[in-house]
Amino acid sequence: MDIDFSAVPRPFVLLDGVSAVQDAGLRAWRRLRRVPFWHVWEAAAQCAALHQRCRCGFDRHAFLLGMAGTPTAAVWGLPEACVLDGRLDMLARLTQQGDGAAIYALEATYTPAAADGTCRRACWEVRIGLCAYDGRFRADLLRKRYEELFQCLCRGGTA
């Protein structure tokens, strides 16, 4: 599958809101407006990483290590070159937590904007790494950015 990153949104935030936060997980959502399928994967990674940042009080950098069992457009019965128009609801459920990594079961539901559209659901594994802030991942920039982003998303607004 060829992925076209030419229309990457700025800022690169693919979450529109956080609807629930608990120690065991985070619920978030995204409006999809004629976007390529890879937005599903990126929004899922951002959802899980945001939960890790929240769990550690925004004191560490969180990043995607990998995913397993990810859905594809074909698995959802969509054409490979499809564009998504609708809403994506996600639950990042923490299944394992270590000092430097966490594993999530990511449950996603895509609801097409068209009234006759069929909802698509999938669950896959998202692995998030954690590391201390340093010269490359600067605390003076990132901590405040992610705290503000989290607060904004909890109010239902895009940062």
N, C-alpha and C positions, 0 to 999 in steps of 0.2 A: 504494500500500500504506500503510495506517495503521499507525503504530508506537506501541504503548502502553508508555510509560516509567514507568508507575506502580509496577511491581514491580522497579525497578532494585536489584540487590544492593548492599549496603553492607558492607565497602568495595567500591568499583567495580573489582574485579579479576576478570577473566574467564579467568584461567589458573589451573590447579591444579598444574602442574608443568612443569619444563624437563628434558628428557631428554638433550639434547646441545647444546653451544655450540661453534662454531668461528668463525674469522674470517669465513667465507663464509656463515654462517647459524646459525639457532637452531631447534631442535625443541621444541615445547611441546604440552601436551594440556589438555583441559578435560572434566570430567564435565558432561553436560547432563541436568538433571533437570526435565523438563516446562517448558522455557523457550521463548520465541518465537525465530523464525529470526534476528532481528537479532543475537542473541548470537554467531552465527558470524562476522558482519562485525566486531563489536567485539573478539572474541577474536583475530581475525587482525591487527587494527590494534595491539592490545596486544603481540602476539608480535613483530611487526616493530619496534615502537618500543622494546621491551625490548632487542632485539639492538643497536639503535643506541646506546642508553644504555650498554650493556656495552662496545661497541667504543670509545667515547670515555672510558672510565673513569668514567662517571657525572658527567662534568664539564660536560655540556650538557643542555639540555631537549630532549626529542624529542616530536613530536606528529604526528598524522595530517594530511596534506595532502589526500589523496584516494585513491580506488580506481577501478580500471577493470576491466570484465569480471567483476564480482562475480556469484556464483551467486544464484539466488532459489529459494524453495521450489518454484516451478513447474518450474524447470530441473532440480531434483533429483526431479521427479515426485511432489512432496508437495502437499497442499492449501495454499492461500495462508495460511490462518489456523492452520497446524499448530503443534504444540508438539513440541519435540525432546526425546527421552529416550534417552541413549546416551553415546557418547564422541566427541569431536572431536580428531583428531590433526593437527598443523600443522607445516609446515616453511617458515620464512621464509628464502628463498634470496636473498642480496644479488646484484643484477644490475648496479647502477650506484651509485657513491658520489661525491658532491660535498661541498663544504665545508658547504653549508647544506641539503642534501637527499640522500635515498637512495631507490632504487627496489628493490622486492622482487618476486620471483615467489613468491606464497604458495600452497603446495599444501596442501589440506585434505582429510581423509577423515572422514566421519561414519559411525560404526558404531552402528546402533540397538541398544537394549538387548534388544529382542525377538529371540529366537533365529532366527526366520524373516525378520528384516529384511534388506534389501538395503543394502550399503554404498554411500554416495554420495561421489563425488570431484569436486574442482574445482581449478582453478588460476587465479589472477587477480593483477592488479598492485596493490601497496600502495605508496603514496608517503608517506615520512616526512620531515618538516622538522626541522631542528636550529637551535637558537639559544642564545646565552649566557644563563645565569641573570641575572636582573635584579630589579627591584622587584616585577614581576608574577609571575615564576617564580623564587621565592626558593631559592637554593642551600642555605641553612641548614635548610630543610624538605624540599625535594625530593631532594637528593643522598642523604641518609641513608635516606629512605623507599625510594627505588628500589634502593639497594644492599642493604638488608635484604630487600626483596621478592625480588630476584634470588637472594639466598642461600637464602631460604626455598623458593622454587620449585625450585631446583636440588636441594634435599633432598626434593622431592616433596610439600611441604606448602603449603597455601593461606595466604597472608598476609592 
